[in-house]
Amino acid sequence: MKYLIISSGLRKQGNSWAMASLCCKRFQESGEEAELLALSDHEMPYCDGKTYVDHPTTQLFRDKVGAVQGIILATPVYNFDANSAAKNFIEITGQVWENKVVGFLCAAGGDKSYMSIMALANSLMLDFRCVIIPRFVYASSSAFSNGAVTDATVVDRIYELSDELVRFTTSLNSS
Ligand SMILES: Cc1cc2nc3c(=O)[nH]c(=O)nc-3n(C[C@H](O)[C@H](O)[C@H](O)COP(=O)(O)O)c2cc1C
């Protein structure tokens, strides 16, 4: 199985990236093939319903999603939702999400926005029949220090989510 960890935060090496990075390390240390894709490293076109299709980044992102069975999306929480880069990424990549197994990591400022990923999770289930891991990791700013995840409970939850993604993906793809 192959795994893609998408960090949608556009603040380079922000808290959502720190969660994504730790998660990717967990996959790799467990012997899994995993890649970290930081959207802050790319010029991503807006989904305008037309010209984005021919943009090289669109094809690159579609190839990366299409090549894996399991995906973790790490996003900052903005206005009680995933950030707009995460939504735009899904809009420009589209059908390649079909039947993927997906988990979420959320970096927030406070502790009250923990339901914020539900709209995006619903859209992936309804549009692309993604299987969503029912174990989200939500971390407020107190879980981080010097650009790293320092809260031991959050670290454990990230490991648990990684392990669950492997378990779900392997089970669903076995014949
Ligand atoms: C435009 C904007 C909206 C935000 N909205 C929320 C919010 O609704 N709830 C929350 O807990 N934090 C909110 N925050 C705080 C971010 O979630 C927090 O700073 C997070 O660490 C950002 O992720 P990053 O470090 O990967 O950039 C918001 C921040 C910005 C800039």
The ligand as a Gaussian input file, in Angstrom:
#p B3LYP/6-31G(d) Opt

LIG

0 1
 C       -8.005000      33.175000       8.944000
 C       -7.839000      32.333000      10.181000
 C       -8.947000      31.730000      10.723000
 C       -8.825000      30.926000      11.865000
 N       -9.940000      30.318000      12.380000
 C       -9.824000      29.517000      13.471000
 C      -10.961000      28.839000      14.000000
 O      -12.084000      28.918000      13.508000
 N      -10.788000      28.074000      15.118000
 C       -9.558000      27.928000      15.719000
 O       -9.463000      27.219000      16.736000
 N       -8.457000      28.543000      15.229000
 C       -8.551000      29.324000      14.102000
 N       -7.422000      29.929000      13.583000
 C       -6.102000      29.631000      14.168000
 C       -5.351000      28.546000      13.335000
 O       -6.129000      27.376000      13.206000
 C       -4.024000      28.159000      14.019000
 O       -3.185000      29.312000      14.051000
 C       -3.295000      27.004000      13.292000
 O       -2.146000      26.692000      14.009000
 C       -2.880000      27.376000      11.889000
 O       -2.198000      26.288000      11.293000
 P       -0.662000      26.429000      10.809000
 O        0.163000      26.605000      12.067000
 O       -0.390000      25.144000      10.109000
 O       -0.596000      27.626000       9.913000
 C       -7.542000      30.751000      12.459000
 C       -6.423000      31.385000      11.894000
 C       -6.554000      32.162000      10.771000
 C       -5.340000      32.812000      10.172000

